[in-house]
C-alpha cells in the first residue's frame, strides 16, 4: 500500500499544476492576446474612467435615457455576483407584480404612449444582466427620449437604427440594441437636457 502513495501524490501535484495553474494561465494569455477588449470585460470608458461594460446591463431610469430590461439580480440591479434568472413562472404573483410595476413606470414616464409595451421591457433575461433590448423596445421609448432631450424624433430613431446589431452570423438570435452604447451616443449628441 505504501508503494501507491508516492505515485498518487506525484500524479495529484502534476495534475493540479497542469489543470489548476498552467492551463488557466495559457488560456488567459491567449484570451488577452487575441481578444484583449473582451478579456478585460468589454469596459466602456469616458474621460479615462470606466463607466460600464457592453456585456452587463445598467440601471437607467431617467426619461432622457433608454431603459434596459429588468434585472433579476437582487437587491441591487445588474449585480454580477448574483447573476441568474428569477425562475418565476408566468403565473407567479411576484413576476406579475414586477411586470405591472414596470408597465406603470413606463406609462407614467410617457403618458401619451398607448402602444403595447414590448415584453422585454417588463421581464428579466435568464442571466438577469442582459445589456440589450429589442429594436421594438427601443422604438417604444424613442418619443419619450426625444421629448426629454429636445431632439427630433427622427434623429433618435436614426440613432436606434445605427446601434441595432443584426442576428449573429445572419441567422442566430434576434436583432438587439445595446442600451449603454445607445445612451452614450445620445450623450455625445450634446443634447440640451438628459432628463
Phi, psi and omega in degrees: 000324180296333181288343179276334184297316183296310178297322179296315180294320179296315179296319178299312180295316181297313180292325177297317177294318182293308185272337183261342182234299186295311181299311177300322178295318179297311181294319177297318178297316178296316179301316180290329180282318186269322182235061188303314183295314181292321180295335179269009176096008182051045183289149177248131183246146171225125182054038178079359181250136176291132181240358179165186178227145177285356182259347183231131180295163177228158183271104174251131180221004177276150184299333182277006179236152172285139180263142179269194178289159172296151177256133178274359181275131183229154002278346180265137176290143178057045178270107183300333179289342183244029183302137178150156179286166179282339184062020176280128177284169184296342179258002181292128181302328179294318179293317179297317180295318179296318179295317179296320179295320180291320177298318179297319179294319178295318179293321179293325180287337182215072187299335181278353183273108181260004180293152176298139180283125178300142186299328182288351175273349183238005178229156177269159177276177179298325180272338185078006186234003188305131180270357185251157170231168178283157174303327178296321178292323177291317179299322180301325185267352189302315183296318179298313181295316180299316180296314182294329182261002180056046179244152174296138180303320181299325179292320178292319178296322177295323178294320176301314181297321181294327183259015175271122177266135180284186178295147177291132182056019178080352183226341185265134176074196181236160175299144181223163176234123178282118187295317180296314180299319180294317180292324176293324177295322176297315178299323181292339178292347182071042183299153182291326183212133178262012176080000000 
